[in-house]
Amino acid sequence: MSAVTYDRPIAPPSRLLLLAEGRALWEAAASVAWWPLLRLAPKGDGHAVLVLPGLVASDASTGLLRRYLRYRNYEVHGWGQGRNLGPRPGVEKGMADLLKKLADDSGQKVSLVGWSLGGMYARMLAAEHTGEVRDVVTLGSPFAGSGRATNAWHIYEAVSGRSAEDEALWSQVRPTPRVPTTSIYSRSDGVVAWQCSLEKAGARAENIEVLASHLGMAVHPAVLYALADRLAQPEGRWQPFDGARLGPWVYPRPAERA
């Protein structure tokens, strides 16, 4: 099984949606305000979680998310490679080495959480190191459609020195990982066209829709709760996310594509 493919080009998000990305500050404030309610999310079993940042971002950008996951009883790690400037020489090996170390040290498989470009890395790692990966959760990651269906493709090309439509890269991220996989996306994403974050739902693959900005994906309370819920599932007993109990104003019914 692979991610959704499209016959026609997908346009990047509108300029209005891009301008609305400033609401990420409010989304972070909402998570702080709702912190007591986020305690209602299931607690984890202490397994390791590797969190990968988005384009031109560093581990600082996922600080709140990692703090929350530690609070929910996970051994959480950033990627430790400074700013994410694309798949430059040594980056993929650095992530693979860290993944192996975490798995070896804990004696357990590792969950991968990737924001935007970091989610593409997570899918690559899961494809190449399936035996060390427990599950994959991506946040607003463009793994389907065109590499230029975003408002950041020119930044990616400038800092990475690679084409956003590099087929070698896309061939690694389009196939659905062979581990439980969740894509969290938003139709109001101002950076990545939401269709590019849509996974083909299956026995161990799903989409969760939230009402969030792209820049707020790692700080939005609905994202944090869904992430904790997904990671808390017992290994080998994966079930699709049930957001109905919190209502469509928190988790709209996700889009379905063939």
Rosetta silent file (secondary structure, phi, psi, omega in degrees, C-alpha in Angstrom):
SEQUENCE: MSAVTYDRPIAPPSRLLLLAEGRALWEAAASVAWWPLLRLAPKGDGHAVLVLPGLVASDASTGLLRRYLRYRNYEVHGWGQGRNLGPRPGVEKGMADLLKKLADDSGQKVSLVGWSLGGMYARMLAAEHTGEVRDVVTLGSPFAGSGRATNAWHIYEAVSGRSAEDEALWSQVRPTPRVPTTSIYSRSDGVVAWQCSLEKAGARAENIEVLASHLGMAVHPAVLYALADRLAQPEGRWQPFDGARLGPWVYPRPAERA
SCORE:     score description
SCORE:     0.000 S_00000001
   1 L     0.000  143.844  178.738    0.000    0.000    0.000 S_00000001
   2 E  -131.922  168.939  179.122    1.191    3.511   -0.744 S_00000001
   3 L   -62.982  164.447  179.820    0.097    7.048    0.002 S_00000001
   4 L   -59.177  137.594  172.768   -2.608    8.694   -2.059 S_00000001
   5 L  -113.872  156.530 -175.008   -1.596    9.687   -5.594 S_00000001
   6 L  -128.443  140.035 -179.513   -3.266   12.384   -7.671 S_00000001
   7 L   -78.402  -29.307 -178.537   -3.885   12.653  -11.392 S_00000001
   8 L  -114.494  150.220  179.667   -3.892   16.462  -11.400 S_00000001
   9 L   -60.092  145.884  177.605   -1.403   18.876   -9.822 S_00000001
  10 L  -102.921  131.505 -179.871   -2.285   20.154   -6.370 S_00000001
  11 L   -80.060  148.322  173.495   -1.910   23.879   -5.733 S_00000001
  12 L   -61.823  162.275  176.158   -0.102   25.143   -2.636 S_00000001
  13 L   -55.990  153.666 -177.661   -2.310   26.632    0.107 S_00000001
  14 L   -66.801  163.193  178.038   -3.717   30.073   -0.611 S_00000001
  15 H   -63.464  -33.106  178.352   -2.007   33.274    0.453 S_00000001
  16 H   -62.980  -44.907  177.911   -4.825   33.836    2.955 S_00000001
  17 H   -64.393  -37.619  178.844   -4.110   30.517    4.652 S_00000001
  18 H   -63.260  -42.807  178.536   -0.404   31.308    4.668 S_00000001
  19 H   -64.269  -30.220 -178.832   -1.070   34.646    6.374 S_00000001
  20 H   -75.183   -3.053  179.194   -3.240   32.849    8.940 S_00000001
  21 H   -63.511  -16.944  178.213   -0.228   30.833   10.105 S_00000001
  22 H   -61.879  -16.180 -179.791    0.321   33.513   12.732 S_00000001
  23 H   -70.539   -4.866  178.264   -2.365   31.831   14.819 S_00000001
  24 H   -57.339  -32.652  178.381    0.237   29.268   15.888 S_00000001
  25 H   -62.971  -39.853  177.839    1.010   31.539   18.863 S_00000001
  26 H   -69.094  -34.246  179.380   -2.592   31.238   20.027 S_00000001
  27 H   -67.257  -37.422  176.393   -2.491   27.481   19.557 S_00000001
  28 H   -65.964  -42.497  178.865    0.543   27.227   21.814 S_00000001
  29 H   -63.265  -35.515  178.760   -1.201   29.369   24.422 S_00000001
  30 H   -63.956  -38.464  179.485   -4.254   27.106   24.172 S_00000001
  31 H   -65.710  -39.023  177.223   -2.161   24.060   24.984 S_00000001
  32 H   -63.890  -43.247 -179.089   -0.775   25.756   28.088 S_00000001
  33 H   -66.630  -34.862 -177.521   -4.297   26.732   29.159 S_00000001
  34 L   -94.871   10.886 -177.578   -5.644   23.250   28.489 S_00000001
  35 H   -52.890  -43.607  178.636   -2.684   21.447   30.073 S_00000001
  36 H   -59.818  -35.792  179.746   -4.805   20.057   32.959 S_00000001
  37 H   -74.993  -29.225  177.813   -7.262   18.536   30.455 S_00000001
  38 H   -66.824  -13.745  174.876   -4.439   17.071   28.389 S_00000001
  39 L   -67.753  -14.866 -178.941   -3.715   14.951   31.459 S_00000001
  40 L   -77.354  -12.035  177.686   -6.762   12.888   30.465 S_00000001
  41 L   -66.063  150.243  179.671   -4.872   11.382   27.540 S_00000001
  42 L   -58.996  147.366  176.262   -3.687    7.785   28.081 S_00000001
  43 L   -87.876  152.454 -178.139   -0.277    7.349   29.690 S_00000001
  44 L   -87.718  178.470 -178.554    2.478    5.513   27.873 S_00000001
  45 L  -100.631   10.729  176.517    4.501    2.438   28.773 S_00000001
  46 L    89.069    4.931 -178.616    7.847    4.240   28.881 S_00000001
  47 L   -72.847  163.477 -175.379    9.111    3.244   25.425 S_00000001
  48 E   -76.977  142.595  176.857   11.409    5.537   23.451 S_00000001
  49 E  -129.247  127.574  177.360   10.043    8.182   21.086 S_00000001
  50 E  -105.829  122.223 -176.297   12.202    9.994   18.524 S_00000001
  51 E  -108.501  124.771 -175.908   10.853   13.411   17.453 S_00000001
  52 E  -111.167  127.616 -175.008   12.056   14.894   14.151 S_00000001
  53 L   -80.217  169.676  179.704   11.637   18.648   13.419 S_00000001
  54 L   -84.498 -176.143 -177.606   10.429   20.355   10.263 S_00000001
  55 L   -57.460  132.838 -178.853   12.279   22.295    7.589 S_00000001
  56 L    57.453    9.862  178.040   14.823   24.857    8.932 S_00000001
  57 L  -100.553  162.641  179.149   13.614   24.061   12.467 S_00000001
  58 L  -121.862 -174.367  178.495   15.602   22.514   15.321 S_00000001
  59 H   -60.768  -23.267  178.915   14.764   20.516   18.419 S_00000001
  60 H   -60.093  -31.780 -177.134   13.719   23.789   20.074 S_00000001
  61 H   -69.839  -21.178 -179.198   10.620   23.832   17.858 S_00000001
  62 H  -107.835   18.192 -176.943    9.380   20.538   19.328 S_00000001
  63 H   -59.747  -47.037 -179.047   10.156   21.421   22.942 S_00000001
  64 H   -65.146  -43.059  179.293    6.541   21.653   24.124 S_00000001
  65 H   -60.629  -46.206 -178.268    5.571   18.458   22.331 S_00000001
  66 H   -67.808  -36.176  177.029    8.507   16.532   23.804 S_00000001
  67 H   -63.004  -42.764 -179.921    7.811   17.897   27.277 S_00000001
  68 H   -63.304  -43.409 -179.847    4.209   16.749   27.031 S_00000001
  69 H   -66.276  -35.172  174.212    5.195   13.250   25.908 S_00000001
  70 H   -63.058  -39.845  178.084    7.671   12.970   28.780 S_00000001
  71 H   -62.090  -30.274  178.721    4.825   13.990   31.076 S_00000001
  72 L   -92.057   17.701  169.714    2.784   11.126   29.605 S_00000001
  73 L    77.810   48.024  172.427    5.553    8.654   30.514 S_00000001
  74 L  -121.006  153.562  172.444    7.696    8.303   27.379 S_00000001
  75 E   -91.129   99.490 -167.851   11.460    8.377   26.972 S_00000001
  76 E  -103.581  138.185 -178.921   11.560   11.228   24.467 S_00000001
  77 E  -133.070  139.059  168.917   14.502   12.283   22.295 S_00000001
  78 L   -82.431  176.759 -175.311   15.097   15.086   19.802 S_00000001
  79 L   -83.927  -21.649  172.342   17.083   14.412   16.682 S_00000001
  80 L    69.810   25.744 -179.796   20.199   16.290   17.866 S_00000001
  81 L  -120.830   26.215  178.771   21.360   17.543   14.449 S_00000001
  82 L    70.621 -145.050 -179.540   20.707   21.243   14.746 S_00000001
  83 L   -75.083  143.088  178.817   18.521   22.858   12.104 S_00000001
  84 L   -83.275  101.486 -179.302   16.813   20.611    9.579 S_00000001
  85 L  -106.330   26.746  178.131   18.262   21.790    6.276 S_00000001
  86 L    95.497  175.846 -177.720   17.089   18.824    4.263 S_00000001
  87 L   -75.367   65.814  178.906   18.599   15.401    3.555 S_00000001
  88 L   -78.894  167.874 -178.353   22.185   16.645    3.330 S_00000001
  89 L   -53.135  129.421  177.292   25.208   14.317    3.601 S_00000001
  90 L    92.516  -18.715 -175.615   25.277   12.512    6.943 S_00000001
  91 H   -66.553  -50.286 -177.956   21.764   13.470    8.042 S_00000001
  92 H   -63.392  -41.219  178.883   20.080   10.177    7.214 S_00000001
  93 H   -64.235  -39.311  178.395   22.938    8.155    8.727 S_00000001
  94 H   -60.465  -41.682  178.498   22.798   10.272   11.874 S_00000001
  95 H   -68.335  -42.404 -179.880   19.102    9.537   12.309 S_00000001
  96 H   -63.146  -40.815  178.891   19.551    5.829   11.580 S_00000001
  97 H   -64.654  -41.214  179.161   22.400    5.578   14.090 S_00000001
  98 H   -66.316  -42.536  177.927   20.328    7.330   16.762 S_00000001
  99 H   -57.889  -46.454 -179.518   17.334    5.090   16.066 S_00000001
 100 H   -63.303  -41.368  179.628   19.493    1.988   16.431 S_00000001
 101 H   -62.430  -44.982 -179.704   21.039    3.266   19.657 S_00000001
 102 H   -63.163  -41.326  178.759   17.632    3.996   21.193 S_00000001
 103 H   -66.555  -43.490 -179.443   16.327    0.575   20.211 S_00000001
 104 H   -65.982  -43.612 -177.447   19.451   -1.199   21.480 S_00000001
 105 H   -65.045  -37.431 -176.144   19.569    0.728   24.760 S_00000001
 106 H   -92.029  -20.468 -175.254   15.893    0.110   25.564 S_00000001
 107 L    71.412   16.215 -178.946   15.540   -3.361   24.066 S_00000001
 108 L  -133.852  162.314  173.542   12.294   -2.130   22.496 S_00000001
 109 L   -70.419  157.774 -173.983   11.095   -0.684   19.225 S_00000001
 110 E  -112.320  136.022  173.083   11.017    3.109   18.924 S_00000001
 111 E   -82.795  140.334  178.985    8.082    5.333   17.966 S_00000001
 112 E  -112.536  128.445  176.654    8.824    7.984   15.340 S_00000001
 113 E  -123.066  122.365 -177.706    7.090   11.362   15.357 S_00000001
 114 E  -129.322  131.700  178.808    7.864   13.748   12.511 S_00000001
 115 E   -99.389  123.368  176.805    6.651   17.277   11.884 S_00000001
 116 L    56.628 -119.015  178.812    6.449   18.329    8.213 S_00000001
 117 H   -58.919  -31.586  177.218    9.772   17.351    6.571 S_00000001
 118 H   -61.083  -30.702  176.987   10.567   15.435    9.753 S_00000001
 119 H   -69.795  -32.893  175.524    7.599   13.192    8.993 S_00000001
 120 H   -65.781  -40.010  174.993    9.087   12.362    5.616 S_00000001
 121 H   -60.462  -42.404 -178.667   12.272   11.343    7.414 S_00000001
 122 H   -60.102  -40.779  179.055   10.199    9.194    9.773 S_00000001
 123 H   -67.468  -38.051  176.856    8.660    7.347    6.841 S_00000001
 124 H   -62.700  -46.010  179.580   12.100    6.830    5.296 S_00000001
 125 H   -62.448  -41.865 -179.475   13.472    5.427    8.547 S_00000001
 126 H   -64.868  -33.733  179.359   10.493    3.123    8.981 S_00000001
 127 H   -69.644  -36.956 -173.886   10.950    1.788    5.448 S_00000001
 128 H   -94.432  -19.306 -176.459   14.632    1.034    5.924 S_00000001
 129 L  -134.587   49.700 -174.878   14.651    0.001    9.600 S_00000001
 130 H   -54.697  -38.284 -176.676   11.245   -1.605   10.106 S_00000001
 131 H   -65.932  -14.965 -178.614   12.509   -3.957   12.800 S_00000001
 132 H  -107.041   -0.913 -174.772   13.435   -1.044   15.062 S_00000001
 133 E  -111.054  128.557  179.779   10.265    1.046   14.565 S_00000001
 134 E   -84.138  -47.442  178.469    7.102    0.594   16.618 S_00000001
 135 E  -163.563  168.296 -178.195    4.895    3.117   14.811 S_00000001
 136 E  -129.690  131.204  173.224    4.989    6.371   12.830 S_00000001
 137 E  -127.334  123.511  178.805    3.010    9.574   13.416 S_00000001
 138 E  -111.912  147.377 -178.358    3.424   12.492   11.005 S_00000001
 139 E  -120.258  105.374  178.660    2.229   16.065   11.529 S_00000001
 140 L    59.395   37.725 -176.657    1.393   18.018    8.373 S_00000001
 141 L   -93.477  131.488 -177.270    3.930   16.049    6.330 S_00000001
 142 L   -89.652   78.170 -177.922    3.768   16.257    2.496 S_00000001
 143 L   -99.529   -1.625  178.231    4.395   12.646    1.509 S_00000001
 144 L  -125.502  164.241  179.287    1.817   12.476   -1.299 S_00000001
 145 L    75.301 -150.615 -175.962    1.241   14.570   -4.408 S_00000001
 146 L   -95.268  146.873  176.367    3.853   16.958   -5.748 S_00000001
 147 L   -67.737  -12.055  179.551    6.886   18.254   -3.884 S_00000001
 148 L  -106.479   16.046  176.174    5.918   21.744   -5.009 S_00000001
 149 L   -90.243   37.604  177.693    2.387   21.681   -3.570 S_00000001
 150 E  -135.687  167.661  174.679    3.665   23.642   -0.590 S_00000001
 151 L   -96.170   15.141 -178.668    4.586   27.236    0.170 S_00000001
 152 L  -125.908    6.725 -173.835    8.032   26.124    1.326 S_00000001
 153 H   -64.247  -35.877 -179.215    9.425   24.228   -1.664 S_00000001
 154 H   -68.943  -32.211  176.474   11.692   27.089   -2.721 S_00000001
 155 H   -68.510  -42.785  177.936   13.125   27.277    0.817 S_00000001
 156 H   -57.262  -47.222 -178.097   13.721   23.526    0.760 S_00000001
 157 H   -65.483  -36.805 -178.122   15.579   23.742   -2.537 S_00000001
 158 H   -67.682  -42.640 -174.592   17.653   26.706   -1.363 S_00000001
 159 H   -87.966  -25.580 -177.213   18.860   25.147    1.898 S_00000001
 160 H   -95.318  -24.687 -175.963   19.131   21.504    0.818 S_00000001
 161 L    74.977   14.906 -179.806   20.501   21.939   -2.682 S_00000001
 162 L  -121.866  155.575  177.765   18.052   19.303   -3.907 S_00000001
 163 L   -74.120  141.718  176.766   14.972   19.485   -6.072 S_00000001
 164 L   -68.176  -13.311  179.826   11.625   19.345   -4.295 S_00000001
 165 L  -111.085   28.332  178.280   10.582   16.846   -6.956 S_00000001
 166 L   -63.831  109.811 -174.275   13.544   14.500   -6.455 S_00000001
 167 H   -66.079  -28.550  178.469   12.033   11.132   -7.373 S_00000001
 168 H   -62.002  -39.930  178.339   14.636    9.204   -5.366 S_00000001
 169 H   -70.490  -46.397 -176.927   13.360   10.875   -2.201 S_00000001
 170 H   -63.161  -33.181 -179.988    9.687   10.535   -3.106 S_00000001
 171 H   -66.070  -20.407  178.538   10.050    6.828   -3.844 S_00000001
 172 H   -87.127  -28.514 -173.672   11.101    6.371   -0.220 S_00000001
 173 H  -102.096  -19.813 -178.690    8.304    8.357    1.424 S_00000001
 174 L   -67.979  -44.425 -179.258    5.238    7.603   -0.710 S_00000001
 175 E   -61.839  139.743  176.904    4.821    3.928    0.272 S_00000001
 176 L   -66.491  129.497  177.845    2.926    3.431    3.517 S_00000001
 177 L   -56.258  153.026 -179.070    5.320    2.188    6.229 S_00000001
 178 L   -86.899   29.431  175.893    4.919   -1.442    7.255 S_00000001
 179 L  -133.234  163.266  176.585    4.180   -0.384   10.820 S_00000001
 180 L   -51.304  129.102 -171.951    1.108    1.360   12.316 S_00000001
 181 E  -132.422  130.479  178.095    1.001    4.781   10.656 S_00000001
 182 E  -126.613  130.162  173.019   -0.979    7.917   11.486 S_00000001
 183 E  -110.374  118.371  174.877   -1.046   11.141    9.499 S_00000001
 184 E   -99.030  125.146 -174.538   -2.348   14.186   11.386 S_00000001
 185 E  -141.128  169.511  179.107   -3.266   16.970    8.981 S_00000001
 186 L  -139.920  134.316  175.868   -5.315   20.167    8.711 S_00000001
 187 L   -69.810  -17.119  178.634   -7.330   21.583    5.822 S_00000001
 188 L   -98.888   16.322  174.909   -6.372   25.035    7.079 S_00000001
 189 L   -60.563  125.134 -178.415   -2.649   24.268    6.805 S_00000001
 190 L   -94.270   -1.935 -178.767   -1.077   27.366    5.237 S_00000001
 191 L  -111.030  -48.126 -177.724    2.213   25.739    4.237 S_00000001
 192 E  -110.268  128.968  174.657    1.432   22.224    2.971 S_00000001
 193 L   -58.909  125.951 -171.624   -1.586   21.415    0.791 S_00000001
 194 H   -59.375  -29.641  179.863   -3.618   19.113    3.043 S_00000001
 195 H   -61.365  -26.379 -178.994   -4.151   16.598    0.250 S_00000001
 196 H   -76.301   -7.958  178.485   -0.409   15.913    0.322 S_00000001
 197 H  -108.141   15.300 -174.681   -0.719   14.682    3.912 S_00000001
 198 L   -96.175  119.688  178.728   -3.486   12.207    3.176 S_00000001
 199 L   -91.905  151.390  171.451   -2.672    8.539    3.742 S_00000001
 200 L   -75.147  114.687 -179.071   -4.636    5.641    2.289 S_00000001
 201 L   -63.555  141.954 -179.178   -6.555    4.328    5.283 S_00000001
 202 E  -157.697 -162.194 -176.655   -6.042    0.628    5.901 S_00000001
 203 L   -61.999  -29.336  179.597   -5.655   -2.069    8.532 S_00000001
 204 L  -138.404   31.393  179.531   -2.781   -0.151   10.165 S_00000001
 205 E  -141.643  141.170 -175.202   -2.915    3.270    8.533 S_00000001
 206 E  -155.267  166.713  172.984   -5.144    6.254    9.226 S_00000001
 207 E  -121.340  141.932  172.676   -5.661    9.998    8.965 S_00000001
 208 E  -124.678  122.001  179.334   -6.653   12.341   11.797 S_00000001
 209 E   -95.073  137.362  175.977   -7.933   15.777   10.867 S_00000001
 210 L  -129.928  166.292  177.975   -7.461   18.728   13.209 S_00000001
 211 L  -103.310   79.463 -172.247   -8.233   22.444   12.996 S_00000001
 212 L  -138.170  161.499  170.347   -4.678   23.715   13.200 S_00000001
 213 L   -83.259  168.384  176.227   -2.093   25.799   11.409 S_00000001
 214 L   -70.382  -45.869 -178.271    1.029   24.163    9.998 S_00000001
 215 L   -68.901  -17.836  179.704    3.355   26.062   12.332 S_00000001
 216 L   -96.519    2.923 -175.520    1.103   25.156   15.264 S_00000001
 217 L   -57.242  -36.126 -175.744    1.048   21.407   14.622 S_00000001
 218 L   -89.210    2.939 -179.797    3.555   20.650   17.372 S_00000001
 219 L  -129.973   -3.769 -176.576    1.820   22.852   19.966 S_00000001
 220 L   -75.020  134.067 -176.889   -1.907   22.445   19.235 S_00000001
 221 H   -61.121  -36.350  179.473   -3.835   20.731   22.071 S_00000001
 222 H   -67.168  -34.327  177.434   -5.841   18.491   19.720 S_00000001
 223 H   -68.978  -44.741 -178.788   -2.608   17.305   18.094 S_00000001
 224 H   -61.415  -43.127 -179.684   -0.949   16.628   21.448 S_00000001
 225 H   -64.501  -46.801 -179.418   -3.921   14.622   22.708 S_00000001
 226 H   -62.831  -38.900  179.431   -4.201   12.559   19.525 S_00000001
 227 H   -63.053  -46.558  178.148   -0.465   11.923   19.549 S_00000001
 228 H   -61.822  -39.723  178.658   -0.518   10.682   23.140 S_00000001
 229 H   -62.248  -42.535 -178.500   -3.502    8.466   22.347 S_00000001
 230 H   -67.784  -43.335 -176.556   -1.733    6.897   19.370 S_00000001
 231 H   -71.601  -22.933 -176.715    1.556    6.255   21.163 S_00000001
 232 L   -79.673   -6.959 -177.921   -0.165    4.696   24.173 S_00000001
 233 L   -67.566  136.873  177.528   -1.553    1.755   22.222 S_00000001
 234 L   -59.937  139.813  179.899   -0.085   -1.607   23.242 S_00000001
 235 L   -59.197  132.312  179.595    2.360   -2.921   20.676 S_00000001
 236 L    84.207    1.596 -179.175    0.672   -5.299   18.264 S_00000001
 237 L  -129.525   45.826 -176.509   -2.852   -4.169   19.246 S_00000001
 238 L   -69.338  137.542  174.603   -3.303   -1.091   17.068 S_00000001
 239 L  -134.150  148.366  179.373   -6.814    0.316   16.609 S_00000001
 240 L   -60.641  153.169  179.310   -7.944    3.383   14.611 S_00000001
 241 L   -68.516  138.832  177.492   -8.315    6.669   16.460 S_00000001
 242 L  -115.199   97.444  179.551  -11.797    7.475   17.772 S_00000001
 243 L   -94.693    0.415 -174.684  -12.244   11.231   17.900 S_00000001
 244 H   -62.204  -32.653 -175.993  -16.049   11.105   17.910 S_00000001
 245 H   -67.488  -20.270  178.162  -16.260   11.356   21.698 S_00000001
 246 H   -99.265   -6.529  173.237  -14.680   14.810   21.569 S_00000001
 247 L    90.458  156.845 -177.532  -16.831   16.012   18.695 S_00000001
 248 L   -68.326  -16.047  177.653  -16.256   17.286   15.136 S_00000001
 249 L   -76.422  -14.036  174.232  -15.217   20.725   16.381 S_00000001
 250 L  -103.514  -48.435 -179.327  -12.074   19.062   17.766 S_00000001
 251 L  -129.109   89.836  177.119  -11.604   16.185   15.299 S_00000001
 252 L   -59.177  157.947  175.927  -13.549   16.623   12.042 S_00000001
 253 L   -62.748  122.465 -176.957  -14.302   13.487   10.051 S_00000001
 254 L   -67.612  151.982  177.839  -11.127   12.878    8.019 S_00000001
 255 L   -65.590  152.321  177.016  -11.225   12.903    4.236 S_00000001
 256 L  -123.118  131.269  178.291  -11.287    9.556    2.470 S_00000001
 257 L  -130.541  147.023  179.712   -9.510    8.899   -0.784 S_00000001
 258 L   -72.586    0.000    0.000   -9.246    5.780   -2.876 S_00000001
